[in-house]
Amino acid sequence: MSEYPTFQYGRSRFDQNTFFGRFRHFLDVIDPSTLFITETRLQESVKLLNQFKQGTLPPGVSDAQLWHAQKIKQAIIHPDTGEKILMPFRMSGFIPFGTPVVVGLLLPNQTLVTTIFWQWLNQSHNACVNYCNRNASKPAPVSKFFQGYLGAVTSAVSIAVGLNVLIKKASRFSPTTRLLVQRFIPFPAVATANVCNVVLMRHSELSEGISVLDDNGNVVGTSKVAARHALLETALTRVVLPMPILVLPPMIMAALEKLPLLQRRRRLVLPIHSLVCLAAFGLALPLAISLFPQMSEISVNELEPEISMATDCKILTYNKGL
């Protein structure tokens, strides 16, 4: 069986109904090699895809070439606006540009100023990535994104600073225990900020509803019940996603720093810390994202009566978002 299935424009070449299929898909999405694609190579890929849509493909073009052309276009060009996404804010740039921020978040012995700075920088980077990769098919006011950004920054900084102050005042902790506990503070701060961002950005869906689809992908109606489910699932996703990235490195570093080599050569701690964060980010991010299908299912019996009357399907689907 060929590694490359028959090309389908706008679709993933991997099965999105399985964990392994989603994992391979997201490895493609975050592949940093697309950051080095030249303008000439990009235009060639766009031209090839346009020829496919128009039915004018030159002879000899393989499915592998078409899939690769689509990967390049999707990595660089926004699907709704048609404009190039700035390199640091592409999904393929999320790990190389986000790793320094993760390293900063997890540095030990943070001061009040450095805690605020790294939390602010992390939420600013996330906000830019979210905005540059937003769904632009329905225009949304910039004020909504700014509101979500302010809420995320405020909650992240407040929790991180508050927990740091509490731990420093905790007299029962030994200096070693206090340092270890402080290393885990970024996770609750970032997770809470992520939930806050989701609620502020998407609260209007609770009153307006979201589309629910039948087996053929046709819109059956708009459901507020499905919107509530989608918001809860997205909030849970946003809590789970940063967990391996912000929890694994502190655990690994706590063990590594006890090694005689790092005890003798303290200047090696930061480079090794950076490599551990890069490895955790690169491996854990696609694994964590792959746990959750983009499309969720819901029983018709749970939805509004007018939707139940509009279809014979027992199960409908909806896009929960990320």
Contacts in CASP RR format, 6 or more apart in sequence:
PFRMAT RR
TARGET T0000
AUTHOR 0000-0000-0000
METHOD contacts of the structure
MODEL  1
MSEYPTFQYGRSRFDQNTFFGRFRHFLDVIDPSTLFITETRLQESVKLLN
QFKQGTLPPGVSDAQLWHAQKIKQAIIHPDTGEKILMPFRMSGFIPFGTP
VVVGLLLPNQTLVTTIFWQWLNQSHNACVNYCNRNASKPAPVSKFFQGYL
GAVTSAVSIAVGLNVLIKKASRFSPTTRLLVQRFIPFPAVATANVCNVVL
MRHSELSEGISVLDDNGNVVGTSKVAARHALLETALTRVVLPMPILVLPP
MIMAALEKLPLLQRRRRLVLPIHSLVCLAAFGLALPLAISLFPQMSEISV
NELEPEISMATDCKILTYNKGL
2 63 0 8 1.000
3 64 0 8 1.000
4 13 0 8 1.000
4 62 0 8 1.000
4 63 0 8 1.000
4 64 0 8 1.000
4 67 0 8 1.000
5 13 0 8 1.000
5 63 0 8 1.000
6 63 0 8 1.000
7 13 0 8 1.000
7 52 0 8 1.000
7 63 0 8 1.000
7 66 0 8 1.000
7 67 0 8 1.000
7 70 0 8 1.000
9 49 0 8 1.000
9 52 0 8 1.000
9 53 0 8 1.000
9 70 0 8 1.000
10 70 0 8 1.000
10 74 0 8 1.000
12 25 0 8 1.000
12 28 0 8 1.000
13 25 0 8 1.000
13 67 0 8 1.000
14 21 0 8 1.000
14 22 0 8 1.000
14 24 0 8 1.000
14 25 0 8 1.000
14 28 0 8 1.000
15 21 0 8 1.000
16 22 0 8 1.000
16 25 0 8 1.000
16 293 0 8 1.000
16 294 0 8 1.000
16 295 0 8 1.000
17 293 0 8 1.000
19 290 0 8 1.000
19 291 0 8 1.000
20 290 0 8 1.000
21 290 0 8 1.000
22 289 0 8 1.000
22 290 0 8 1.000
22 293 0 8 1.000
23 286 0 8 1.000
23 287 0 8 1.000
23 290 0 8 1.000
25 290 0 8 1.000
26 285 0 8 1.000
26 286 0 8 1.000
26 289 0 8 1.000
26 290 0 8 1.000
27 286 0 8 1.000
28 71 0 8 1.000
29 74 0 8 1.000
29 75 0 8 1.000
29 91 0 8 1.000
29 92 0 8 1.000
30 91 0 8 1.000
30 92 0 8 1.000
30 93 0 8 1.000
30 94 0 8 1.000
30 95 0 8 1.000
30 282 0 8 1.000
30 285 0 8 1.000
30 286 0 8 1.000
31 71 0 8 1.000
31 75 0 8 1.000
31 92 0 8 1.000
32 92 0 8 1.000
32 93 0 8 1.000
32 95 0 8 1.000
32 96 0 8 1.000
33 92 0 8 1.000
34 71 0 8 1.000
34 72 0 8 1.000
34 75 0 8 1.000
34 76 0 8 1.000
34 90 0 8 1.000
34 92 0 8 1.000
35 87 0 8 1.000
35 90 0 8 1.000
35 92 0 8 1.000
35 93 0 8 1.000
35 96 0 8 1.000
37 72 0 8 1.000
37 75 0 8 1.000
37 76 0 8 1.000
41 72 0 8 1.000
42 72 0 8 1.000
42 73 0 8 1.000
42 76 0 8 1.000
42 77 0 8 1.000
44 69 0 8 1.000
45 68 0 8 1.000
45 69 0 8 1.000
45 70 0 8 1.000
45 72 0 8 1.000
45 73 0 8 1.000
46 69 0 8 1.000
46 73 0 8 1.000
46 77 0 8 1.000
48 57 0 8 1.000
48 61 0 8 1.000
48 65 0 8 1.000
48 66 0 8 1.000
48 69 0 8 1.000
49 66 0 8 1.000
49 69 0 8 1.000
49 70 0 8 1.000
49 73 0 8 1.000
51 57 0 8 1.000
51 58 0 8 1.000
52 66 0 8 1.000
75 90 0 8 1.000
75 91 0 8 1.000
75 92 0 8 1.000
76 84 0 8 1.000
76 85 0 8 1.000
76 90 0 8 1.000
77 83 0 8 1.000
77 84 0 8 1.000
77 85 0 8 1.000
78 84 0 8 1.000
78 85 0 8 1.000
78 132 0 8 1.000
78 133 0 8 1.000
78 136 0 8 1.000
80 135 0 8 1.000
80 136 0 8 1.000
80 137 0 8 1.000
81 136 0 8 1.000
85 132 0 8 1.000
85 133 0 8 1.000
86 128 0 8 1.000
86 132 0 8 1.000
87 93 0 8 1.000
87 97 0 8 1.000
88 97 0 8 1.000
88 125 0 8 1.000
88 128 0 8 1.000
89 128 0 8 1.000
89 129 0 8 1.000
89 131 0 8 1.000
89 132 0 8 1.000
89 133 0 8 1.000
90 132 0 8 1.000
90 133 0 8 1.000
91 129 0 8 1.000
91 133 0 8 1.000
94 129 0 8 1.000
94 285 0 8 1.000
95 278 0 8 1.000
95 281 0 8 1.000
95 282 0 8 1.000
95 285 0 8 1.000
97 125 0 8 1.000
98 125 0 8 1.000
98 281 0 8 1.000
99 274 0 8 1.000
99 277 0 8 1.000
99 278 0 8 1.000
99 281 0 8 1.000
100 274 0 8 1.000
101 118 0 8 1.000
101 121 0 8 1.000
101 122 0 8 1.000
101 125 0 8 1.000
102 122 0 8 1.000
102 245 0 8 1.000
102 246 0 8 1.000
102 249 0 8 1.000
102 277 0 8 1.000
102 280 0 8 1.000
102 281 0 8 1.000
103 273 0 8 1.000
103 274 0 8 1.000
103 277 0 8 1.000
104 114 0 8 1.000
104 118 0 8 1.000
105 118 0 8 1.000
105 119 0 8 1.000
105 122 0 8 1.000
105 186 0 8 1.000
105 190 0 8 1.000
105 246 0 8 1.000
106 183 0 8 1.000
106 186 0 8 1.000
106 246 0 8 1.000
106 249 0 8 1.000
106 250 0 8 1.000
106 253 0 8 1.000
106 273 0 8 1.000
106 277 0 8 1.000
107 114 0 8 1.000
107 118 0 8 1.000
107 273 0 8 1.000
108 179 0 8 1.000
108 182 0 8 1.000
108 183 0 8 1.000
109 179 0 8 1.000
109 182 0 8 1.000
110 118 0 8 1.000
110 164 0 8 1.000
110 182 0 8 1.000
112 161 0 8 1.000
112 164 0 8 1.000
115 157 0 8 1.000
115 160 0 8 1.000
115 161 0 8 1.000
115 164 0 8 1.000
116 157 0 8 1.000
116 160 0 8 1.000
116 161 0 8 1.000
118 186 0 8 1.000
119 153 0 8 1.000
119 156 0 8 1.000
119 157 0 8 1.000
119 160 0 8 1.000
119 186 0 8 1.000
119 189 0 8 1.000
119 190 0 8 1.000
119 193 0 8 1.000
120 153 0 8 1.000
120 156 0 8 1.000
120 157 0 8 1.000
122 156 0 8 1.000
122 190 0 8 1.000
123 149 0 8 1.000
123 152 0 8 1.000
123 153 0 8 1.000
123 156 0 8 1.000
123 193 0 8 1.000
124 149 0 8 1.000
124 153 0 8 1.000
126 152 0 8 1.000
126 194 0 8 1.000
126 197 0 8 1.000
127 145 0 8 1.000
127 148 0 8 1.000
127 149 0 8 1.000
127 152 0 8 1.000
127 197 0 8 1.000
130 145 0 8 1.000
130 197 0 8 1.000
131 145 0 8 1.000
134 140 0 8 1.000
134 145 0 8 1.000
144 200 0 8 1.000
144 201 0 8 1.000
145 201 0 8 1.000
147 200 0 8 1.000
147 201 0 8 1.000
148 196 0 8 1.000
148 197 0 8 1.000
148 200 0 8 1.000
148 201 0 8 1.000
149 197 0 8 1.000
151 193 0 8 1.000
151 196 0 8 1.000
151 197 0 8 1.000
151 200 0 8 1.000
152 193 0 8 1.000
152 194 0 8 1.000
152 196 0 8 1.000
152 197 0 8 1.000
152 200 0 8 1.000
153 193 0 8 1.000
154 196 0 8 1.000
155 189 0 8 1.000
155 192 0 8 1.000
155 193 0 8 1.000
155 196 0 8 1.000
156 189 0 8 1.000
156 190 0 8 1.000
156 192 0 8 1.000
156 193 0 8 1.000
157 189 0 8 1.000
159 185 0 8 1.000
159 188 0 8 1.000
159 189 0 8 1.000
159 192 0 8 1.000
159 193 0 8 1.000
160 185 0 8 1.000
160 186 0 8 1.000
160 189 0 8 1.000
163 185 0 8 1.000
163 188 0 8 1.000
163 189 0 8 1.000
164 182 0 8 1.000
164 185 0 8 1.000
167 173 0 8 1.000
167 178 0 8 1.000
167 181 0 8 1.000
167 182 0 8 1.000
167 185 0 8 1.000
168 178 0 8 1.000
170 178 0 8 1.000
173 181 0 8 1.000
180 250 0 8 1.000
180 254 0 8 1.000
183 250 0 8 1.000
183 253 0 8 1.000
183 254 0 8 1.000
184 246 0 8 1.000
184 247 0 8 1.000
184 250 0 8 1.000
186 246 0 8 1.000
187 242 0 8 1.000
187 243 0 8 1.000
187 246 0 8 1.000
187 247 0 8 1.000
190 242 0 8 1.000
190 246 0 8 1.000
191 238 0 8 1.000
191 239 0 8 1.000
191 242 0 8 1.000
191 243 0 8 1.000
194 235 0 8 1.000
194 238 0 8 1.000
194 239 0 8 1.000
194 241 0 8 1.000
194 242 0 8 1.000
195 235 0 8 1.000
195 238 0 8 1.000
195 239 0 8 1.000
197 238 0 8 1.000
198 231 0 8 1.000
198 234 0 8 1.000
198 235 0 8 1.000
198 238 0 8 1.000
199 231 0 8 1.000
199 235 0 8 1.000
202 231 0 8 1.000
202 234 0 8 1.000
203 231 0 8 1.000
205 227 0 8 1.000
205 230 0 8 1.000
205 231 0 8 1.000
206 224 0 8 1.000
206 227 0 8 1.000
206 228 0 8 1.000
206 231 0 8 1.000
207 224 0 8 1.000
208 222 0 8 1.000
208 224 0 8 1.000
208 227 0 8 1.000
209 222 0 8 1.000
209 223 0 8 1.000
209 224 0 8 1.000
209 226 0 8 1.000
209 227 0 8 1.000
210 222 0 8 1.000
210 223 0 8 1.000
210 226 0 8 1.000
210 227 0 8 1.000
210 230 0 8 1.000
210 318 0 8 1.000
210 319 0 8 1.000
211 219 0 8 1.000
211 221 0 8 1.000
211 222 0 8 1.000
211 223 0 8 1.000
211 318 0 8 1.000
211 319 0 8 1.000
212 219 0 8 1.000
212 220 0 8 1.000
212 221 0 8 1.000
212 222 0 8 1.000
212 223 0 8 1.000
212 226 0 8 1.000
212 298 0 8 1.000
212 303 0 8 1.000
212 307 0 8 1.000
212 316 0 8 1.000
212 317 0 8 1.000
212 318 0 8 1.000
213 219 0 8 1.000
213 220 0 8 1.000
213 316 0 8 1.000
213 317 0 8 1.000
213 318 0 8 1.000
214 220 0 8 1.000
214 311 0 8 1.000
214 313 0 8 1.000
214 316 0 8 1.000
215 313 0 8 1.000
217 317 0 8 1.000
220 307 0 8 1.000
220 310 0 8 1.000
220 311 0 8 1.000
220 313 0 8 1.000
220 316 0 8 1.000
221 307 0 8 1.000
221 310 0 8 1.000
223 303 0 8 1.000
223 304 0 8 1.000
223 307 0 8 1.000
223 318 0 8 1.000
224 304 0 8 1.000
225 298 0 8 1.000
225 302 0 8 1.000
225 303 0 8 1.000
225 304 0 8 1.000
226 298 0 8 1.000
226 303 0 8 1.000
226 316 0 8 1.000
226 318 0 8 1.000
229 296 0 8 1.000
229 298 0 8 1.000
229 318 0 8 1.000
229 320 0 8 1.000
230 296 0 8 1.000
230 318 0 8 1.000
230 319 0 8 1.000
230 320 0 8 1.000
230 321 0 8 1.000
233 292 0 8 1.000
233 296 0 8 1.000
233 320 0 8 1.000
234 320 0 8 1.000
234 321 0 8 1.000
234 322 0 8 1.000
237 292 0 8 1.000
237 320 0 8 1.000
237 322 0 8 1.000
240 288 0 8 1.000
240 291 0 8 1.000
240 292 0 8 1.000
241 285 0 8 1.000
241 288 0 8 1.000
241 289 0 8 1.000
243 288 0 8 1.000
244 280 0 8 1.000
244 284 0 8 1.000
244 285 0 8 1.000
244 287 0 8 1.000
244 288 0 8 1.000
245 277 0 8 1.000
245 280 0 8 1.000
245 281 0 8 1.000
245 284 0 8 1.000
245 285 0 8 1.000
245 288 0 8 1.000
248 280 0 8 1.000
248 284 0 8 1.000
249 273 0 8 1.000
249 276 0 8 1.000
249 277 0 8 1.000
249 280 0 8 1.000
252 276 0 8 1.000
252 280 0 8 1.000
253 269 0 8 1.000
253 272 0 8 1.000
253 273 0 8 1.000
253 276 0 8 1.000
256 262 0 8 1.000
256 272 0 8 1.000
256 276 0 8 1.000
257 263 0 8 1.000
257 269 0 8 1.000
261 268 0 8 1.000
262 268 0 8 1.000
262 269 0 8 1.000
262 272 0 8 1.000
289 322 0 8 1.000
292 320 0 8 1.000
294 319 0 8 1.000
294 320 0 8 1.000
294 321 0 8 1.000
294 322 0 8 1.000
295 317 0 8 1.000
295 318 0 8 1.000
295 319 0 8 1.000
295 320 0 8 1.000
296 317 0 8 1.000
296 318 0 8 1.000
296 319 0 8 1.000
296 320 0 8 1.000
297 315 0 8 1.000
297 316 0 8 1.000
297 317 0 8 1.000
298 315 0 8 1.000
298 316 0 8 1.000
298 317 0 8 1.000
298 318 0 8 1.000
299 314 0 8 1.000
299 315 0 8 1.000
300 307 0 8 1.000
300 308 0 8 1.000
300 311 0 8 1.000
300 313 0 8 1.000
300 314 0 8 1.000
300 315 0 8 1.000
300 316 0 8 1.000
301 308 0 8 1.000
303 316 0 8 1.000
307 316 0 8 1.000
END
